[in-house]
């Protein structure tokens, strides 16, 4: 693919769910002028009206109308809250429509496997967020690893700690069209299901199957803005890949903000400081021996980004991510009659590993994964 993807990607999408994240998708979809937004549906008529008026798109008053308006080669974007993902996706697949789902694909592996089987039997595409793995930063890091920039990778530290979120003014946060940040749903779902995928997707894309997970999760903040559920707000996991290094992944909404990923190789360290920025620099810190000391270069060399670039979006809140990269890749896959990079075995495995970490508790210990996938083919934005 030599031309810019925003000029080449085409197709149609329909949004199901008009909450906070839907605005991020709409702003991202605007970077792909070839993608037509058919309209949107939400069970809350006031939210539907506010969203569709803001973006000047068609409101659908029923889910069936929204699905019927989606062309057979288009994609339904399931942007509902996580507990509704399985039901909405099933309805879309039953209607013969391809589905891109916000994360997680489903809250249980039984639902994930059933939905994947349904999509396969109907010859439909089914994939899930996050899609930052398709972005320039993730692809540049993967390219550097394939090229042994830091030598053979031995250990990876990935951090997704977001600070003491329950003390932030979360009830004042709102999206572009006025949707409140769903703080209670976020706390109920948990930071692992909401955020682990941002780096877990990169790791699985680079190294393939996670053979086993040794994890623990806990609730360390009892009361979060009045929500007192038992969902873990901290997790840590050691990932043992079938073919690759060992990785440690942490998620929390308690520890100070840290979104770094560091790949420790024989010759130094590859590092990204921002998980939620599609164009964050990748740096290589060469290992040095100075007199009797061993250290990594304090500044590091910026690794040349892969080219050409994909469309980018301005920073919104804590993120500068193009949420439309996944739907755009799926539309391209449908047109080329090939599987989406973010679907199939990859989507199943990502969901299984994430749920294993989320549900580990105090006694999770070592867990063998039942699914697996090959490393992802590089993007050619």
C-alpha positions in Angstrom: 0.0 0.0 0.0 1.8 3.1 -1.3 -0.9 5.8 -1.2 -2.1 7.3 2.1 -4.7 5.0 3.7 -7.1 7.8 4.3 -7.4 8.2 0.5 -7.7 4.4 -0.1 -9.9 3.1 2.7 -13.6 3.0 1.9 -16.8 1.4 3.1 -19.6 2.1 5.6 -20.0 1.8 9.3 -22.9 2.1 11.8 -22.3 3.0 15.4 -24.2 1.2 18.2 -23.8 3.1 21.4 -23.4 6.9 21.6 -21.6 7.2 24.9 -18.2 8.7 25.7 -16.1 6.6 23.4 -18.3 7.1 20.4 -17.1 10.7 20.1 -13.5 9.4 19.9 -14.5 7.1 17.1 -16.4 9.8 15.2 -13.4 12.2 15.5 -11.1 9.4 14.2 -13.5 8.3 11.4 -13.3 11.9 10.0 -9.6 11.2 9.1 -10.8 8.5 6.7 -13.0 10.5 4.2 -13.7 7.3 2.2 -15.5 5.7 5.2 -19.2 6.7 5.3 -21.0 6.7 8.7 -24.5 5.4 8.0 -25.8 6.6 11.4 -26.1 5.6 15.0 -28.3 3.9 17.6 -28.5 4.2 21.4 -31.2 3.0 23.8 -31.2 6.4 25.4 -33.1 8.7 23.1 -31.7 11.9 24.6 -28.1 10.7 24.2 -28.9 9.5 20.6 -30.3 12.9 19.7 -27.4 14.9 21.2 -24.8 12.7 19.5 -26.4 12.6 16.1 -27.2 16.4 16.2 -23.6 17.1 17.1 -22.1 15.0 14.3 -24.9 15.5 11.8 -25.6 11.8 11.2 -28.7 9.7 11.0 -30.3 8.5 14.2 -31.9 5.0 14.2 -34.7 4.4 16.7 -34.2 0.6 16.9 -31.2 -1.7 16.7 -32.8 -3.7 13.9 -33.1 -0.5 11.8 -29.5 0.3 12.4 -28.3 -3.2 11.4 -30.5 -3.1 8.3 -29.0 0.2 7.2 -25.5 -1.3 7.4 -24.4 -2.6 4.0 -23.4 -6.3 3.9 -19.8 -5.3 3.3 -19.9 -2.6 6.0 -19.1 -2.9 9.6 -21.2 -2.5 12.8 -19.2 -0.7 15.5 -20.3 -2.1 18.9 -19.6 0.8 21.3 -22.0 -0.2 24.0 -20.9 -0.9 27.7 -18.9 -4.1 28.2 -21.8 -6.2 29.7 -23.8 -5.5 26.5 -21.1 -6.4 24.1 -22.0 -10.1 23.6 -25.7 -9.5 23.1 -25.3 -6.7 20.6 -22.6 -8.5 18.7 -24.7 -11.6 18.5 -27.6 -9.6 17.1 -25.4 -8.0 14.5 -23.9 -11.4 13.4 -27.4 -12.9 13.3 -28.4 -10.1 11.0 -25.4 -11.0 8.7 -23.2 -8.0 9.6 -19.5 -7.8 10.2 -18.7 -6.5 13.7 -16.0 -4.4 15.3 -16.4 -4.5 19.1 -15.0 -2.2 21.7 -13.0 -4.2 24.3 -13.5 -6.7 25.7 -15.0 -8.8 23.0 -17.1 -10.4 25.7 -17.0 -10.8 29.5 -16.7 -14.6 29.4 -14.7 -17.0 27.2 -17.9 -19.0 26.6 -19.4 -16.0 24.9 -16.2 -15.2 23.1 -16.0 -18.7 21.6 -19.7 -18.8 20.8 -19.5 -15.5 19.0 -16.4 -16.4 17.1 -18.0 -19.7 16.0 -21.1 -17.8 14.9 -19.0 -15.4 12.8 -17.0 -18.2 11.3 -20.2 -20.2 10.4 -21.7 -17.1 8.7 -18.6 -16.1 6.9 -18.4 -12.8 8.8 -15.6 -10.8 10.3 -15.5 -10.2 14.1 -12.7 -8.3 15.8 -12.2 -6.1 18.8 -10.3 -3.1 20.2 -7.8 -1.9 21.0 -6.4 -1.0 17.6 -3.3 1.0 18.7 -1.3 -2.1 17.7 -1.9 -0.9 14.1 -0.5 2.5 14.9 2.9 3.9 13.9 4.5 3.5 17.4 3.6 -0.1 17.9 4.5 -1.0 14.3 7.9 0.8 14.7 8.6 -1.0 17.9 7.7 -4.4 16.3 9.9 -3.5 13.3 12.8 -2.7 15.6 12.4 -6.0 17.4 12.3 -8.0 14.2 15.5 -6.2 13.1 17.3 -7.0 16.4 17.9 -3.3 17.1 18.4 -4.1 20.7 19.6 -7.7 20.1 17.6 -10.7 21.2 14.7 -9.6 23.5 15.0 -11.2 26.9 12.5 -9.4 29.2 9.7 -6.8 28.8 8.2 -4.5 31.4 4.9 -3.0 30.4 3.1 -0.5 32.7 -0.5 0.7 32.5 -0.9 2.6 35.7 -3.2 5.6 35.6 -2.8 7.3 38.9 -5.3 7.5 41.8 -8.3 7.9 39.4 -11.0 7.9 42.1 -9.7 11.2 43.4 -9.8 12.8 39.9 -12.9 14.9 39.0 -14.3 12.0 37.0 -17.9 13.2 37.4 -17.0 16.3 35.5 -15.5 14.6 32.5 -17.5 14.7 29.3 -17.1 13.9 25.7 -17.3 16.3 22.7 -21.0 15.8 22.3 -21.6 16.0 26.0 -21.6 12.3 27.1 -20.4 11.9 30.7 -17.4 9.7 31.3 -18.9 6.3 32.5 -17.0 6.3 35.8 -19.2 3.8 37.5 -19.1 1.4 34.6 -15.3 1.8 34.3 -14.9 0.9 38.0 -17.3 -2.0 37.7 -15.5 -3.4 34.6 -12.1 -2.9 36.0 -8.8 -1.4 34.7 -7.5 -4.7 33.5 -10.3 -5.4 31.1 -10.4 -1.7 30.1 -6.6 -1.2 29.7 -4.5 -4.3 29.6 -5.1 -4.8 25.9 -3.2 -1.7 25.0 0.1 -3.4 25.6 -1.1 -7.0 25.6 -2.2 -6.6 22.0 1.3 -5.3 21.1 3.0 -8.2 22.8 0.7 -10.9 21.2 1.1 -9.3 17.8 4.9 -9.3 18.1 5.4 -12.7 19.7 2.2 -14.8 19.2 0.9 -17.3 21.7 1.1 -16.7 25.4 1.7 -20.2 26.7 1.0 -19.5 30.4 0.1 -16.6 32.7 1.1 -16.2 36.3 -1.0 -13.5 37.7 -2.7 -11.9 40.7 -5.3 -9.2 41.0 -6.8 -7.2 43.9 -9.1 -4.4 44.9 -6.8 -2.0 46.8 -9.2 1.1 46.9 -12.5 0.1 48.6 -14.6 3.1 47.8 -14.3 4.8 44.4 -16.6 7.8 44.1 -19.3 5.8 45.9 -18.8 2.5 44.0 -17.7 -0.2 46.4 -17.7 -3.3 44.1 -15.1 -6.0 44.4 -13.7 -5.6 40.9 -9.9 -5.6 40.9 -8.3 -2.1 40.5 -4.8 -3.6 40.4 -3.3 -6.6 38.6 0.1 -7.9 37.7 1.0 -10.7 35.4 4.0 -12.6 34.1 3.5 -13.7 30.5 5.4 -16.7 29.2 5.3 -16.7 25.4 5.6 -19.9 23.4 8.3 -18.2 21.2 9.6 -15.1 22.8 10.7 -13.3 25.9 9.1 -13.2 29.3 7.0 -10.1 30.0 5.6 -8.4 33.1 2.4 -6.4 32.7 0.8 -4.2 35.4 -2.5 -2.4 35.4 -3.9 -0.1 38.1 -5.9 3.0 38.9 -3.9 3.5 42.1 -0.2 3.7 41.3 1.3 6.9 39.8 0.8 7.4 36.1 3.2 5.2 34.1 2.6 4.1 30.5 6.0 2.9 29.6 7.0 -0.3 27.8 10.6 -1.4 27.9 12.0 -4.3 25.8 15.3 -5.4 27.3 17.6 -7.0 24.8 21.2 -8.3 24.6 22.5 -4.9 23.4 20.2 -2.4 25.2 16.7 -1.3 25.8 13.9 -0.3 23.4 11.5 2.1 25.2 8.1 3.8 24.5 6.9 6.3 27.1 3.3 6.7 26.0 0.9 3.9 25.3 -2.0 6.1 24.2 -0.1 8.1 21.5 0.0 6.5 18.1 3.0 8.6 17.2 5.0 8.4 20.4 8.7 8.0 19.7 10.5 4.7 20.1 13.9 5.1 21.6 16.9 2.7 21.8 19.1 3.0 24.8 22.4 1.3 23.9 24.1 -0.6 26.8 27.4 1.0 27.7 30.4 -0.1 29.8 32.1 3.0 31.3 35.1 2.1 33.4 33.6 -0.3 36.0 30.0 0.7 35.4 27.3 -0.8 33.2 24.4 1.4 32.1 22.0 2.3 29.3 22.5 5.5 27.3 20.7 8.2 29.3 19.1 9.9 26.2 18.8 7.1 23.7 18.5 7.2 19.9 15.1 7.7 18.3 14.2 4.8 16.1 13.1 5.9 12.6 9.3 5.5 12.3 7.9 3.0 9.8 6.5 4.8 6.8 4.2 5.9 5.3 2.2 7.3 8.2 -1.4 6.6 9.0 -3.9 9.4 9.7 -3.5 11.0 13.1 -5.8 12.8 15.5 -5.2 15.6 18.0 -4.9 14.8 21.7 -8.2 14.4 23.5 -7.9 14.1 27.3 -5.2 11.5 28.0 -5.0 10.0 24.5 -3.9 10.8 21.0 -5.1 7.6 19.3 -6.9 7.1 16.1 -9.8 4.8 17.1 -10.7 4.2 13.5 -7.6 2.3 12.5 -9.2 -1.0 13.5 -12.5 -0.5 11.6 -10.5 0.8 8.6 -8.3 -2.3 8.6 -11.4 -4.5 8.9 -13.1 -2.8 5.9 -9.9 -3.3 3.9 -9.9 -7.0 4.9 -13.5 -7.4 3.8 -12.8 -5.8 0.5 -9.7 -8.0 -0.1 -11.6 -11.1 1.1 -8.9 -11.8 3.8 -9.2 -12.1 7.6 -8.8 -9.0 9.6 -5.5 -8.8 11.5 -7.5 -8.1 14.7 -10.0 -11.0 14.4 -10.0 -14.8 14.6 -7.5 -16.5 16.8 -5.8 -13.3 17.7 -9.0 -11.8 19.2 -9.8 -15.0 21.0 -6.3 -15.2 22.5 -6.3 -11.5 23.5 -9.6 -11.9 25.4 -8.5 -15.2 27.1 -5.2 -13.7 28.4 -7.0 -10.5 29.6 -9.7 -12.4 31.5 -7.1 -14.7 33.1 -5.3 -11.7 34.5 -8.5 -9.9 35.6 -9.9 -13.0 37.3 -6.7 -14.2 38.9 -7.4 -12.8 42.4 -5.1 -13.9 45.3 -4.9 -17.5 44.2 -4.6 -17.2 40.4 -1.1 -18.6 40.2 0.0 -20.2 36.9 -2.7 -20.6 34.3 -2.2 -22.5 31.0 -3.9 -20.8 28.0 -6.2 -22.9 25.8 -6.0 -20.6 22.8 -3.2 -19.3 20.7 -2.3 -17.3 17.6 0.6 -16.5 15.2 2.3 -13.1 15.3 0.5 -10.4 13.4 1.5 -9.5 9.9 3.0 -6.0 9.8 0.8 -3.1 8.7 1.6 -1.2 5.4 0.0 2.1 6.1 
